[in-house]
Every structure is written in structure tokens, then in C-alpha cells.
Amino acid sequence: MIDILEEKHAILVTEFDRYVVEHPEFAMKIPQNAQVILQVEGDEEYNKWSRQLAERQRESGQPVVYIKIKGLKPARSRLFKPEVATESC
């Protein structure tokens, strides 16, 4: 089960990083050097695991920020105008 939670966490962290880059005004709300804890609506197992992970990694006096996530949109291709080229035999 830990592997599933770690995989989910890796996906969420990647998406969170992407979101912060695309929405700098959102990033401005997060204190410098904050411990960011991702929490997914309706997934208590992941949320508990994420909080425990953050507690183990947190530095003394480090501010904590909880990011509440409603969910993920379906993954979509980001390819731009792909073309098919064939070669005759």
C-alpha cells in the first residue's frame, strides 16, 4: 500500500509544482521555506500518510501550509500538432 501512496504523492507533487509555476499569484500565498502538506478531499488514507511524512521531514520552527486538493483532472496529451511520416518498403 505504501508504494501506491508514494506513487500518488509523486504525481500530486509534480502537478502541484506545475500549478505553482503556472499560477505565481497562488505561490505568493505560501510562506518562504514552508512545509507544504498536500491533502486530497475524500482520501483520508493518503492524507494521514502525507501528514506523517511531513512531520518526519519538518524542520524545527518551519511554517506548515496545507494544500487542499479537490482532485485531478484527467491526464491529457501535451503534444503539439504531431504528424505521421511513413516510409515505403
Secondary structure in CASP SS format (residue, H / E / C, confidence):
PFRMAT SS
TARGET T0000
AUTHOR 0000-0000-0000
METHOD secondary structure of the structure
MODEL  1
M C 1.00
I H 1.00
D H 1.00
I H 1.00
L H 1.00
E H 1.00
E H 1.00
K H 1.00
H H 1.00
A H 1.00
I H 1.00
L H 1.00
V H 1.00
T H 1.00
E H 1.00
F H 1.00
D H 1.00
R H 1.00
Y H 1.00
V H 1.00
V H 1.00
E H 1.00
H C 1.00
P H 1.00
E H 1.00
F H 1.00
A H 1.00
M C 1.00
K C 1.00
I C 1.00
P C 1.00
Q C 1.00
N C 1.00
A C 1.00
Q E 1.00
V E 1.00
I E 1.00
L E 1.00
Q E 1.00
V E 1.00
E C 1.00
G C 1.00
D C 1.00
E H 1.00
E H 1.00
Y H 1.00
N H 1.00
K H 1.00
W H 1.00
S H 1.00
R H 1.00
Q H 1.00
L H 1.00
A H 1.00
E H 1.00
R H 1.00
Q H 1.00
R C 1.00
E C 1.00
S C 1.00
G C 1.00
Q C 1.00
P C 1.00
V E 1.00
V E 1.00
Y E 1.00
I E 1.00
K E 1.00
I E 1.00
K C 1.00
G C 1.00
L C 1.00
K C 1.00
P C 1.00
A C 1.00
R C 1.00
S C 1.00
R C 1.00
L C 1.00
F C 1.00
K C 1.00
P C 1.00
E C 1.00
V C 1.00
A C 1.00
T C 1.00
E C 1.00
S C 1.00
C C 1.00
END
